[in-house]
Amino acid sequence: MIYLQDYKYIIFFYYLGINVYSLLLMGIDKRRARKHQWRISERHLMSMALLGGACGILLGMKFYQHKTKHKLFYLGSPILLFLHILFILYLTGFFSW
């Protein structure tokens, strides 16, 4: 039987990495927007949120003041963050259904 404690460090570093990457993407996209350069697509940014980087996207929205008026981001990212938190709580056995 495979237990979560065998993978907890992998899961932790995955979420840490995807969120740092998402935060960096938001900063890069904001800088490119100011310089009128090629931009990172919203689809790519939201796919990072879907894959676990919603916290990084939200921090990027707050820190860089970027994508704050886009309904997809200011509604979608918190929902995805909430779902990922529920997923992590489920994996850790917090819910005993």
VMD Tcl script that builds the backbone (N, CA, C; Angstrom):
set m [mol new atoms 291]
animate dup $m
set s [atomselect $m all]
$s set {name element resname resid chain x y z} {
  {N N MET 1 A 0.832 -1.181 0.000}
  {CA C MET 1 A 0.000 0.000 0.000}
  {C C MET 1 A 0.880 1.250 0.000}
  {N N ILE 2 A 0.505 2.214 -0.768}
  {CA C ILE 2 A 1.250 3.471 -0.857}
  {C C ILE 2 A 0.567 4.503 0.036}
  {N N TYR 3 A 1.327 5.124 0.906}
  {CA C TYR 3 A 0.790 6.104 1.834}
  {C C TYR 3 A 1.205 7.504 1.416}
  {N N LEU 4 A 0.381 8.466 1.840}
  {CA C LEU 4 A 0.643 9.860 1.497}
  {C C LEU 4 A 1.978 10.338 2.044}
  {N N GLN 5 A 2.357 9.896 3.231}
  {CA C GLN 5 A 3.611 10.371 3.806}
  {C C GLN 5 A 4.806 10.030 2.930}
  {N N ASP 6 A 4.657 9.032 2.064}
  {CA C ASP 6 A 5.731 8.706 1.133}
  {C C ASP 6 A 5.893 9.782 0.064}
  {N N TYR 7 A 4.816 10.512 -0.197}
  {CA C TYR 7 A 4.825 11.498 -1.275}
  {C C TYR 7 A 4.628 12.931 -0.798}
  {N N LYS 8 A 4.578 13.157 0.494}
  {CA C LYS 8 A 4.251 14.498 0.973}
  {C C LYS 8 A 5.279 15.545 0.549}
  {N N TYR 9 A 6.552 15.173 0.476}
  {CA C TYR 9 A 7.560 16.139 0.044}
  {C C TYR 9 A 7.439 16.432 -1.450}
  {N N ILE 10 A 7.113 15.431 -2.215}
  {CA C ILE 10 A 6.912 15.633 -3.655}
  {C C ILE 10 A 5.733 16.563 -3.888}
  {N N ILE 11 A 4.639 16.328 -3.162}
  {CA C ILE 11 A 3.453 17.174 -3.300}
  {C C ILE 11 A 3.765 18.602 -2.853}
  {N N PHE 12 A 4.462 18.747 -1.731}
  {CA C PHE 12 A 4.821 20.077 -1.225}
  {C C PHE 12 A 5.670 20.839 -2.231}
  {N N PHE 13 A 6.723 20.193 -2.743}
  {CA C PHE 13 A 7.607 20.892 -3.676}
  {C C PHE 13 A 6.952 21.126 -5.028}
  {N N TYR 14 A 6.015 20.257 -5.408}
  {CA C TYR 14 A 5.253 20.505 -6.641}
  {C C TYR 14 A 4.446 21.792 -6.499}
  {N N TYR 15 A 3.673 21.899 -5.412}
  {CA C TYR 15 A 2.855 23.095 -5.218}
  {C C TYR 15 A 3.719 24.341 -5.028}
  {N N LEU 16 A 4.813 24.221 -4.338}
  {CA C LEU 16 A 5.712 25.354 -4.180}
  {C C LEU 16 A 6.257 25.796 -5.543}
  {N N GLY 17 A 6.717 24.851 -6.334}
  {CA C GLY 17 A 7.286 25.172 -7.639}
  {C C GLY 17 A 6.287 25.770 -8.601}
  {N N ILE 18 A 5.095 25.193 -8.679}
  {CA C ILE 18 A 4.096 25.692 -9.624}
  {C C ILE 18 A 3.615 27.081 -9.224}
  {N N ASN 19 A 3.579 27.366 -7.924}
  {CA C ASN 19 A 3.149 28.691 -7.480}
  {C C ASN 19 A 4.229 29.744 -7.689}
  {N N VAL 20 A 5.471 29.399 -7.464}
  {CA C VAL 20 A 6.564 30.339 -7.753}
  {C C VAL 20 A 6.607 30.624 -9.249}
  {N N TYR 21 A 6.467 29.573 -10.061}
  {CA C TYR 21 A 6.454 29.736 -11.521}
  {C C TYR 21 A 5.288 30.633 -11.956}
  {N N SER 22 A 4.114 30.429 -11.371}
  {CA C SER 22 A 2.950 31.242 -11.721}
  {C C SER 22 A 3.147 32.703 -11.336}
  {N N LEU 23 A 3.725 32.930 -10.163}
  {CA C LEU 23 A 4.011 34.297 -9.727}
  {C C LEU 23 A 5.002 34.964 -10.674}
  {N N LEU 24 A 6.037 34.235 -11.062}
  {CA C LEU 24 A 7.012 34.790 -12.005}
  {C C LEU 24 A 6.380 35.085 -13.364}
  {N N LEU 25 A 5.489 34.207 -13.819}
  {CA C LEU 25 A 4.804 34.445 -15.089}
  {C C LEU 25 A 3.980 35.725 -15.052}
  {N N MET 26 A 3.318 35.972 -13.934}
  {CA C MET 26 A 2.526 37.201 -13.812}
  {C C MET 26 A 3.438 38.428 -13.868}
  {N N GLY 27 A 4.580 38.361 -13.215}
  {CA C GLY 27 A 5.522 39.480 -13.258}
  {C C GLY 27 A 6.089 39.699 -14.643}
  {N N ILE 28 A 6.432 38.618 -15.326}
  {CA C ILE 28 A 6.971 38.722 -16.686}
  {C C ILE 28 A 5.917 39.298 -17.626}
  {N N ASP 29 A 4.680 38.828 -17.495}
  {CA C ASP 29 A 3.614 39.324 -18.366}
  {C C ASP 29 A 3.332 40.798 -18.113}
  {N N LYS 30 A 3.371 41.216 -16.858}
  {CA C LYS 30 A 3.158 42.632 -16.536}
  {C C LYS 30 A 4.264 43.494 -17.142}
  {N N ARG 31 A 5.508 43.029 -17.023}
  {CA C ARG 31 A 6.621 43.787 -17.600}
  {C C ARG 31 A 6.492 43.881 -19.117}
  {N N ARG 32 A 6.111 42.782 -19.733}
  {CA C ARG 32 A 5.930 42.790 -21.187}
  {C C ARG 32 A 4.766 43.686 -21.605}
  {N N ALA 33 A 3.732 43.740 -20.796}
  {CA C ALA 33 A 2.594 44.611 -21.108}
  {C C ALA 33 A 3.018 46.073 -21.091}
  {N N ARG 34 A 3.828 46.436 -20.128}
  {CA C ARG 34 A 4.307 47.825 -20.047}
  {C C ARG 34 A 5.189 48.202 -21.228}
  {N N LYS 35 A 5.954 47.224 -21.740}
  {CA C LYS 35 A 6.868 47.488 -22.848}
  {C C LYS 35 A 6.243 47.220 -24.215}
  {N N HIS 36 A 4.960 46.886 -24.225}
  {CA C HIS 36 A 4.230 46.584 -25.467}
  {C C HIS 36 A 4.911 45.476 -26.255}
  {N N GLN 37 A 5.287 44.425 -25.550}
  {CA C GLN 37 A 5.940 43.278 -26.168}
  {C C GLN 37 A 4.971 42.101 -26.223}
  {N N TRP 38 A 5.479 41.000 -26.814}
  {CA C TRP 38 A 4.704 39.770 -26.887}
  {C C TRP 38 A 4.332 39.331 -25.485}
  {N N ARG 39 A 3.061 38.918 -25.305}
  {CA C ARG 39 A 2.521 38.609 -23.983}
  {C C ARG 39 A 2.345 37.116 -23.765}
  {N N ILE 40 A 2.256 36.735 -22.520}
  {CA C ILE 40 A 1.922 35.364 -22.135}
  {C C ILE 40 A 0.402 35.246 -22.202}
  {N N SER 41 A -0.077 34.187 -22.832}
  {CA C SER 41 A -1.521 34.063 -23.042}
  {C C SER 41 A -2.258 33.840 -21.724}
  {N N GLU 42 A -3.499 34.332 -21.682}
  {CA C GLU 42 A -4.335 34.121 -20.502}
  {C C GLU 42 A -4.614 32.640 -20.316}
  {N N ARG 43 A -4.693 31.907 -21.413}
  {CA C ARG 43 A -4.919 30.469 -21.325}
  {C C ARG 43 A -3.768 29.791 -20.570}
  {N N HIS 44 A -2.543 30.212 -20.860}
  {CA C HIS 44 A -1.389 29.620 -20.170}
  {C C HIS 44 A -1.400 29.990 -18.682}
  {N N LEU 45 A -1.706 31.227 -18.382}
  {CA C LEU 45 A -1.746 31.658 -16.985}
  {C C LEU 45 A -2.820 30.904 -16.208}
  {N N MET 46 A -3.993 30.755 -16.798}
  {CA C MET 46 A -5.066 30.047 -16.103}
  {C C MET 46 A -4.811 28.542 -16.041}
  {N N SER 47 A -4.103 28.013 -17.019}
  {CA C SER 47 A -3.773 26.590 -16.941}
  {C C SER 47 A -2.798 26.334 -15.791}
  {N N MET 48 A -1.920 27.292 -15.515}
  {CA C MET 48 A -1.038 27.163 -14.363}
  {C C MET 48 A -1.843 27.205 -13.067}
  {N N ALA 49 A -2.865 28.050 -13.019}
  {CA C ALA 49 A -3.739 28.098 -11.844}
  {C C ALA 49 A -4.480 26.777 -11.687}
  {N N LEU 50 A -4.935 26.216 -12.778}
  {CA C LEU 50 A -5.654 24.950 -12.742}
  {C C LEU 50 A -4.756 23.803 -12.277}
  {N N LEU 51 A -3.487 23.862 -12.644}
  {CA C LEU 51 A -2.544 22.808 -12.270}
  {C C LEU 51 A -2.002 22.963 -10.848}
  {N N GLY 52 A -2.451 23.993 -10.139}
  {CA C GLY 52 A -2.047 24.147 -8.746}
  {C C GLY 52 A -1.421 25.485 -8.415}
  {N N GLY 53 A -1.267 26.359 -9.395}
  {CA C GLY 53 A -0.602 27.637 -9.165}
  {C C GLY 53 A -1.536 28.800 -8.908}
  {N N ALA 54 A -2.729 28.527 -8.426}
  {CA C ALA 54 A -3.708 29.593 -8.200}
  {C C ALA 54 A -3.226 30.593 -7.148}
  {N N CYS 55 A -2.538 30.124 -6.142}
  {CA C CYS 55 A -2.015 31.032 -5.117}
  {C C CYS 55 A -0.989 31.987 -5.728}
  {N N GLY 56 A -0.118 31.475 -6.584}
  {CA C GLY 56 A 0.865 32.315 -7.261}
  {C C GLY 56 A 0.215 33.340 -8.173}
  {N N ILE 57 A -0.853 32.931 -8.859}
  {CA C ILE 57 A -1.587 33.859 -9.719}
  {C C ILE 57 A -2.217 34.956 -8.877}
  {N N LEU 58 A -2.838 34.582 -7.766}
  {CA C LEU 58 A -3.461 35.590 -6.893}
  {C C LEU 58 A -2.429 36.538 -6.291}
  {N N LEU 59 A -1.298 36.001 -5.880}
  {CA C LEU 59 A -0.238 36.869 -5.363}
  {C C LEU 59 A 0.284 37.797 -6.452}
  {N N GLY 60 A 0.396 37.282 -7.668}
  {CA C GLY 60 A 0.825 38.110 -8.795}
  {C C GLY 60 A -0.173 39.203 -9.111}
  {N N MET 61 A -1.457 38.883 -9.004}
  {CA C MET 61 A -2.480 39.903 -9.229}
  {C C MET 61 A -2.350 41.016 -8.199}
  {N N LYS 62 A -2.107 40.640 -6.964}
  {CA C LYS 62 A -2.005 41.626 -5.888}
  {C C LYS 62 A -0.675 42.394 -5.949}
  {N N PHE 63 A 0.421 41.662 -6.093}
  {CA C PHE 63 A 1.741 42.276 -6.045}
  {C C PHE 63 A 2.025 43.149 -7.270}
  {N N TYR 64 A 1.670 42.656 -8.462}
  {CA C TYR 64 A 1.968 43.380 -9.697}
  {C C TYR 64 A 0.794 44.210 -10.203}
  {N N GLN 65 A -0.358 44.135 -9.527}
  {CA C GLN 65 A -1.562 44.815 -10.006}
  {C C GLN 65 A -1.819 44.446 -11.472}
  {N N HIS 66 A -1.864 43.159 -11.730}
  {CA C HIS 66 A -1.972 42.653 -13.092}
  {C C HIS 66 A -3.172 41.721 -13.214}
  {N N LYS 67 A -3.952 41.891 -14.258}
  {CA C LYS 67 A -5.142 41.078 -14.557}
  {C C LYS 67 A -6.211 41.226 -13.479}
  {N N THR 68 A -6.233 42.334 -12.787}
  {CA C THR 68 A -7.176 42.507 -11.682}
  {C C THR 68 A -8.587 42.834 -12.160}
  {N N LYS 69 A -8.740 43.258 -13.394}
  {CA C LYS 69 A -10.067 43.593 -13.914}
  {C C LYS 69 A -10.653 42.487 -14.780}
  {N N HIS 70 A -9.927 41.400 -14.932}
  {CA C HIS 70 A -10.395 40.279 -15.743}
  {C C HIS 70 A -11.207 39.336 -14.868}
  {N N LYS 71 A -12.480 39.179 -15.201}
  {CA C LYS 71 A -13.369 38.344 -14.398}
  {C C LYS 71 A -12.846 36.913 -14.281}
  {N N LEU 72 A -12.262 36.402 -15.362}
  {CA C LEU 72 A -11.711 35.055 -15.343}
  {C C LEU 72 A -10.668 34.898 -14.244}
  {N N PHE 73 A -9.889 35.930 -14.008}
  {CA C PHE 73 A -8.824 35.858 -13.006}
  {C C PHE 73 A -9.318 36.168 -11.602}
  {N N TYR 74 A -10.097 37.243 -11.431}
  {CA C TYR 74 A -10.471 37.597 -10.061}
  {C C TYR 74 A -11.574 36.716 -9.501}
  {N N LEU 75 A -12.248 35.949 -10.348}
  {CA C LEU 75 A -13.202 34.963 -9.848}
  {C C LEU 75 A -12.650 33.541 -9.936}
  {N N GLY 76 A -11.986 33.235 -11.040}
  {CA C GLY 76 A -11.517 31.879 -11.285}
  {C C GLY 76 A -10.375 31.447 -10.376}
  {N N SER 77 A -9.431 32.326 -10.136}
  {CA C SER 77 A -8.267 31.965 -9.323}
  {C C SER 77 A -8.637 31.637 -7.872}
  {N N PRO 78 A -9.478 32.431 -7.203}
  {CA C PRO 78 A -9.850 32.048 -5.832}
  {C C PRO 78 A -10.622 30.728 -5.778}
  {N N ILE 79 A -11.460 30.487 -6.773}
  {CA C ILE 79 A -12.206 29.222 -6.807}
  {C C ILE 79 A -11.243 28.055 -6.969}
  {N N LEU 80 A -10.287 28.192 -7.879}
  {CA C LEU 80 A -9.305 27.126 -8.080}
  {C C LEU 80 A -8.437 26.927 -6.839}
  {N N LEU 81 A -8.073 28.008 -6.181}
  {CA C LEU 81 A -7.297 27.894 -4.940}
  {C C LEU 81 A -8.090 27.131 -3.881}
  {N N PHE 82 A -9.356 27.462 -3.739}
  {CA C PHE 82 A -10.216 26.767 -2.782}
  {C C PHE 82 A -10.309 25.279 -3.107}
  {N N LEU 83 A -10.469 24.944 -4.382}
  {CA C LEU 83 A -10.558 23.541 -4.784}
  {C C LEU 83 A -9.254 22.791 -4.519}
  {N N HIS 84 A -8.135 23.449 -4.745}
  {CA C HIS 84 A -6.847 22.807 -4.470}
  {C C HIS 84 A -6.629 22.614 -2.969}
  {N N ILE 85 A -7.083 23.551 -2.171}
  {CA C ILE 85 A -6.990 23.383 -0.722}
  {C C ILE 85 A -7.841 22.196 -0.281}
  {N N LEU 86 A -9.050 22.097 -0.825}
  {CA C LEU 86 A -9.895 20.945 -0.506}
  {C C LEU 86 A -9.230 19.639 -0.931}
  {N N PHE 87 A -8.595 19.651 -2.091}
  {CA C PHE 87 A -7.908 18.461 -2.594}
  {C C PHE 87 A -6.767 18.058 -1.654}
  {N N ILE 88 A -5.988 19.010 -1.205}
  {CA C ILE 88 A -4.882 18.725 -0.292}
  {C C ILE 88 A -5.415 18.219 1.049}
  {N N LEU 89 A -6.481 18.832 1.535}
  {CA C LEU 89 A -7.076 18.360 2.785}
  {C C LEU 89 A -7.609 16.936 2.637}
  {N N TYR 90 A -8.178 16.633 1.489}
  {CA C TYR 90 A -8.656 15.273 1.228}
  {C C TYR 90 A -7.486 14.293 1.205}
  {N N LEU 91 A -6.397 14.672 0.545}
  {CA C LEU 91 A -5.233 13.790 0.480}
  {C C LEU 91 A -4.630 13.531 1.858}
  {N N THR 92 A -4.654 14.525 2.689}
  {CA C THR 92 A -4.044 14.372 4.011}
  {C C THR 92 A -4.953 13.652 4.999}
  {N N GLY 93 A -6.163 13.325 4.581}
  {CA C GLY 93 A -7.073 12.611 5.461}
  {C C GLY 93 A -7.835 13.502 6.421}
  {N N PHE 94 A -7.869 14.787 6.131}
  {CA C PHE 94 A -8.594 15.721 6.986}
  {C C PHE 94 A -10.077 15.394 6.996}
  {N N PHE 95 A -10.605 15.029 5.841}
  {CA C PHE 95 A -12.006 14.618 5.726}
  {C C PHE 95 A -12.059 13.115 5.888}
  {N N SER 96 A -12.862 12.641 6.793}
  {CA C SER 96 A -12.970 11.190 7.003}
  {C C SER 96 A -14.328 10.723 6.492}
  {N N TRP 97 A -14.497 10.801 5.188}
  {CA C TRP 97 A -15.793 10.408 4.594}
  {C C TRP 97 A -15.844 8.943 4.474}
}
mol reanalyze $m
mol bondsrecalc $m
mol representation Tube
mol addrep $m
